[in-house]
Amino acid sequence: MIVESEKDIEGLREIGRIVARTIKEMREAVRPGMTTKELDELGGELLRRYGANSAPKVTYQFPGYTCISLNQEAAHGIPGDRVIREGDVVNIDVSAEKNGYYADAGQSFQVPPYDPKIVRLCEYTEQTMMNVIKKLRHGMKLNEVGKLIQQEAALGGYSVVRNLCSHGIGRSLHEYPKEIEPVYNKHDKRMLKEGLVITVEPFLSTGPEYVVGMPDGWTLVLPEPGYVAQYEHTIIITKNEPIIVTLP
């Protein structure tokens, strides 16, 4: 989507706030012993309360209101009877629609007791996302997103999950540019333009660089032991620092 009016900006900000608040309230509700289905039901209730719709459910008939992934699961975890336990790494990814506008965000965090290595992975992934976002401008090549993610990950001593991408968003959940690679691709000549709406969502891991699909057709997991973290915001590209719409 290319933003064309103040109405577009306000529509994106509204759904962005809803997504951010839903993640915040879900995260605060996480307790050992609850199932991912119970956590997802809370997410669905929050979206209804805010007058929004679950984007993955509406768009892809995803079997949940939100994506909830645990430990070696990197993305698109289906809510179900899995029990959240002490020390688990939880990823909550919420995308939603209201009045024809879409926003998408995610956070990874550990349930206490904390492991300093996992806490650092999560915090560093968030830091990577923010460092990338603040550098993006109108006129830059789109492949700068991947280049910056790759550089930040290397500085932190982490691997980039190469087959999980950022994407365009705005009037639908996934739109042009549909795949924004998380590593540098010299052949990608697409440009960032003022008003373009995209997500920035690095997935950093303690080892594996690729995820594999599970038989359920949705869940993506690390193929060997390790941990992965994701942070995501929806942003609007401008001539200056991007506008982050997924803030509470």
N, C-alpha and C positions, 0 to 999 in steps of 0.2 A: 504494500500500500504506500502511496505517496500522499502525505497530508496536504490538503488543499485549503483548509480554512481553520479558523479558531474553533469552530464546532467540532471538527475532527480531533483537534488536540484535546478538547474537553471530554469528548466521548472516550478517547483512549485513556485519559487520566482517570476517568470514573471507573472503567472496568479494571484498570491497573491497580487502583486503590483497593477494589474489592478482592482481587487476586492476592494482593499483599496482606490484607487483613485476614483473609481465610487461612493463608499459610501461617501467619503469626498465631492465630487462635488454635489451629490444629497443633502446632508445635508446642504451645503451652499446655495442651491437653494430654500430651503423650505420657503414658505411665507404664511401667513394667506390668505385664499381665493382660493388657488390652490387646485385642486383635487388630490387624490392619483394616479389617472390615468395619470395626467399631470406629476407628479413626476416620475412615472414609465417609461413613454415615454422618459424622459431625461435619465434614467438609461439604457434603451435599446439603445439609441443613443450613449451613452458613451461606452458601451460594443462593439458596432459595430465599433466605431472609433478606439478602441484598438485591434480590430481583434479577439474578444472573443465572445463566445456564452453563452446565459443564460442557466445555468445548470438545473434549475427546469423546464424550458420550454422544453428543449431537452429531459430530462430524464422522466418527469412525465406529460408533456403537461399542465403544470401549466398555468392558464390564466393571465399571466403577465410576465414581464422580471425579476422582483424582488418581494420580499414579503414586503408589507408595512402594518404595524399594528398600530392602534390608540387606546390609552387609555386602556380600559379593554381587548382589543385584545392582546394576548400574542405572537402569531406567525402565519405565513402563511396567513396573511391578503391579500385578493385579491385586486389589484388596481382597482379603479372604480370611481364612482361619489361622493364618500365621500369627503366633503370639510374639509381641515385642518384649524383649528381655533386657535385663541390665547389661550395659556395655554394647548394645547393638548400635550400628550405624544406620540411621534412618534418613531416607531422602523423600521429601514431600514435593511433588511437582503439580502445580495447579494451573490450568488454563481454562479461561471462561469467556463467555460472550454476553454482552448486554447492548441492546439497541443497535445491533449490527457491528459492534466493535469488539475486537478480541485482544486479550493480553495473556501472557504466559510467564511464569516465574517458578523458581525452585530453590530449595535449600537442603543441604546435608548437615547432619549434626549427630552427636553421640548421646545416647541415654547414659546417665551416670551409673556406675563410677567411670570416671574419665581415664582414657589412655592418652598421655601427652602426644604420642605419635599420631593418633587419629584426630585429636583436637587440632593439631598443627595442619594436617592435611585439609581439614574442613576450612579452617581459617585462611589458609594459604590459597585455596581455591576461590574463596570469596574475594580475597585481595587481588588475585589474578583477574577475575571478572571486572572489578572496579578499575584496575589499572588499564585494562584494555579499553573499557568504555570511555574513559576520560580522554583518550587519545584519538578517538574516531571523529572524523570531520568530513563535510562535503568535499568532494574532489579526490579523496583518497581511493586507492584500489581496494576492492572488497577483500582481496587476499591478505591485506594487512591485518584483518581480524585473526586469521590463522597464524600469521607470522608472529604477532604479538603474544598470542596464547602460548605458542611454542617456546618463545624466548622466556616468558615468565615461568613456565613449568620447569624449564631447564635450570633456571636460577634457583628454584626451590628444591631441585633434586627429584622431581616427579616426572612420570610419563603422561603424555597426552593420549586419551582414548580417541583414536583416529576416525572411527566409524560412527561417531555420534556428533551431529552437526548443529550449529545455530541455523536460523531460518528467518525468512520474511514472514510477516504477520500483519494484522490490522483489520481487514474486512473478512478474513477467514483465518483458520488456525495455521495453515501452512500455505504460503504463497511466495511469489517471486521476492527475493532470490531463495529458492526452496532449499538449497544446500549451501551453507557457508562453512567451508572446511575449517577444522580446528588446527590445521597445520598449513604451512606455506605451500601454495601451488602457483608456480611461476606462469602457468598457462592460463590462469583465471584473469581475464581482462576486464571483468565487470567493475563498475565504479559505485562508490557511495555517493548518493545524491541528497541534497537538502530535502527533508520531508519523508525520506525513506524510513519505514518502520521495520525493525528487525529485533531478533533476540540475540543476546550474547550469553552463551552457556558453556563454559569450559567444563569438561570432565577430566579430572586429574586422578591418576592412580599410583599406587605404590609399586607397580611393576608392569602388568599387561597393557599393551597398546591397542588391543581390540576387544570387543565384546561379542558374544555369540548368543543366538536366539534359543529360547527354551521351547519345548513342545507345545506350550499353551499359545504360541503364536504372537505373544506380546513381550514377555519379560526378557530383558537383555542382561547377561551376566558376564563376569570375568571368567575366563576359561581355566584359570589356575588361582591358587590362594592369593589373597591380597585385598586391598580396600580401595574404593573409588568414591570420590565426592563430586558433586555438581552444584554450581550456583548459577542462577539465571535471572536476568532482567529483560524486560521489553523496553526498547529505547526508540527515540525519534532522532534521526541524524539532522544536524543543523550546520551552519557555517562556523559555529563555535562548539562548546561542549554539548554533547547530546542531552536530550531531555529523557530522564528515566521516569517512565510512567508507573512502574510497579513498585511504588513506595506507599506505605500506609497513610 
